[in-house]
Amino acid sequence: MKKTLKKRGVLSFEWIMICVLLIVGILGGLAAARNAFLSEIDDTIDVVNLIDADFVTSDGG
C-alpha cells in the first residue's frame, strides 16, 4: 500500500511541475505576443503620421 501512495505522490508532483511550467510558458508567450503587437501598432501609427497630405485642397479638386 505504501508503494502505491509513494508512486501517486511522485506522479502528482510531476504533473504539478508540468502544469506550472506550462502556465509560465503560456503567460510569457502571451506577454511577448502583446509586446510585438503593440510594437507593430506603434510602427503603423508612425507611418500614418508621416503621410504628407499637403496636396489636398479644401475645394476637393
C-alpha positions as CSV (number, residue, x, y, z in Angstrom):
1,M,0.0,0.0,0.0
2,K,2.8,2.4,0.8
3,K,4.4,1.8,-2.5
4,T,1.3,2.8,-4.4
5,L,0.9,6.0,-2.4
6,K,4.5,6.9,-3.0
7,K,4.2,6.5,-6.7
8,R,1.0,8.6,-6.8
9,G,2.8,11.3,-4.8
10,V,5.6,11.4,-7.2
11,L,3.3,11.4,-10.2
12,S,1.2,14.2,-8.8
13,F,4.3,16.3,-8.1
14,E,5.4,15.7,-11.7
15,W,2.0,16.8,-13.0
16,I,2.1,19.9,-10.8
17,M,5.5,20.8,-12.2
18,I,4.5,20.3,-15.8
19,C,1.3,22.4,-15.3
20,V,3.3,25.2,-13.6
21,L,5.9,25.3,-16.4
22,L,3.1,25.2,-19.0
23,I,1.3,28.1,-17.4
24,V,4.5,30.1,-17.0
25,G,5.3,29.4,-20.7
26,I,1.9,30.5,-21.8
27,L,2.0,33.7,-19.9
28,G,5.4,34.5,-21.2
29,G,4.3,33.8,-24.7
30,L,1.2,36.0,-24.4
31,A,3.3,38.8,-23.0
32,A,5.7,38.6,-25.9
33,A,2.9,38.5,-28.4
34,R,1.3,41.5,-26.8
35,N,4.5,43.5,-27.0
36,A,5.1,42.5,-30.6
37,F,1.5,43.6,-31.5
38,L,1.9,46.9,-29.7
39,S,5.2,47.5,-31.5
40,E,3.5,46.9,-34.9
41,I,0.7,49.2,-34.0
42,D,3.2,51.9,-32.9
43,D,5.1,51.5,-36.2
44,T,1.8,51.8,-38.1
45,I,0.9,55.0,-36.3
46,D,4.3,56.4,-37.1
47,V,3.8,55.7,-40.8
48,V,0.3,57.2,-40.8
49,N,1.7,60.3,-39.1
50,L,4.4,60.7,-41.8
51,I,1.8,60.7,-44.7
52,D,2.1,64.1,-46.4
53,A,-1.3,65.4,-47.3
54,D,-0.3,68.9,-48.4
55,F,-1.5,68.3,-51.9
56,V,-5.2,68.0,-50.9
57,T,-7.1,71.3,-51.5
58,S,-10.0,72.5,-49.5
59,D,-12.4,72.6,-52.5
60,G,-12.0,68.9,-53.3
61,G,-10.2,69.4,-56.6
